[in-house]
Amino acid sequence: KTVYGANVIVFEGILAFANKELLKLLDMKVFVDTDSDIRLVRRLQRDIMERGRDVAGVIKQYNKFVKPAFEQYIEPTVQVADIVVPRGGENFVALDLIVQHVHSQLEKVSQGAALASAHQGQPLPKTLSVLESTPQVRGMHTIIRNKDTTRDEFIFYSKRLMRLLIEHALSFLPLKSVTVETPQGTMYEGKRFHRQRITGVSILRAGETMEQALTAVCKDIRLGKILIQTNLDTGEPEVSPAAPWHTTMHCWQVSNHPSFPPQLHYLRLPKEISEDYVILMDSTVSTGAAAMMAVRVLLDHDVQEDRIFLLSLLMAEMGVHSVAYAFPRVHIITTAVDKRVNEEFHIIPGIGEENEGLFHLM
C-alpha cells in the first residue's frame, strides 16, 4: 500500500529498532517502557479472556519464552531510543513533549516555505514550453484576467485557450515520417503519431474542464481522474491511497476544523497505462504541490516520466520550478507563466480567485 501526502508516519512494533537500515530513516525513536507487572497482567487478561487459556499455562509460557525473549531482543534496543516514556500512554507530559517536537520539525521542513524560496533568481527550466504570446493569445488572456469579464465570456475564451494549449502540446509527441498517396495520385511526405496510446488524466475538479478540448482533437482518447485535496491547515496536498490499475477508490477525510467539510478523494486510471503518453491536466498551477503528487501517482503506476505532459492554462514560476526540480523529464506546457504567488497561494497577477472558481462550472 502506497501512502501519499503523509506528513507524519508512525512505525510501531516490539522489534521496530532491530533493523539498522530502518533506524537511519527514523527522525525520532521512542521506547515505551511499561512496568513488567503490567505487561504480565495484560497478557493474562488477553490469553485467558480472548484465547481461552488457563493461568498456569500463560505464566509458564511467559517465564519460559516471553520474558527471556524480551530481555534478549527488545530491552537492549532502549539504547538507540531518543526518548524513553515510562508508564506508557498514561504519561501525558511525555506525550505532549513528543507532539511539540513533531510540530517543530514539521515547521522546519514546511513544503510551502521550501517551494517559495527555491526558485528565486533561477531561469525557467528547459522542459517548459509556453504557448507563443501572439496578439490573439494575449487578447484572450486580457479577457479572462479582467475582473469585469462576465462569466460567459470567461468560460468561452478559457475554452478557446485550452484548445490552443492542447494543440500546442500535441506537437511535442513523437512523430514518424510517412508517405501517403493523395486522391490526385501524387505522393505526400507527412508525419504520423507512433502507435502508442495517449491517455488524458485530469486533476479534479478544475482540470476536468480541459477534457472537452482534449477529446475534441484526440479521437477515442482514454481518460482518468485524480482528486487531490490541499490540507488547509498545512498547505500540503493529500490524495487517497493508491489503487490498483483501473480501480475506482473513494475515501472520506474529516477535518477537525469546523469550517472544513468532509472531502471525497478519488483515483481512477485506465487499464495498462504504463506504456501510454499521458496528458496531465490542471487549470492552474501555483505552488505545484498537487501537480507533483499527481505525477508521483502516475509514476507509481509505471508511467514513464518522459511520457508525462503537464498542461495548465496558467502557471506561477514557483510551480514550474518545483515540478521541474522534482521531475526533470516531465514536459511542462502552459499558455502563460506569472511571476509570483501570494500568501493564499493564488497566482499573481493571475486570473483572480473568483474566476478560478468558475473552472468548476465549465
Secondary structure, DSSP 8 states (H G I E B T S, - for coil): ----S-S------TTTTS-HHHHTT-S--EEEE--HHHHHHHHHHHHHHTT---HHHHHHHIIIIIHHHIIIIIGGGGGG-SEEEETGGG-HHHHHHHHHHHHHHHHHT-HHHHHHHHTTT----TTEEE----HHHHHHHHHHH-TT--HHHHHHHHHHHHHHHHHHHHTTS-EEEEEEE-TTS-EEEEEEE-S--EEEEEEETGGGGGHHHHHHHSTT-EEEEEEEEE-TTT--EEE-----TT--EEEEE--SSTT---EEEEEE--SS-TTSEEEEEEEEESSSHHHHHHHHHHHHTT--GGGEEEEEEEEEHHHHHHHHHH-TTSEEEES-EESEE-TT--EESSS-HHHHHHGGG-
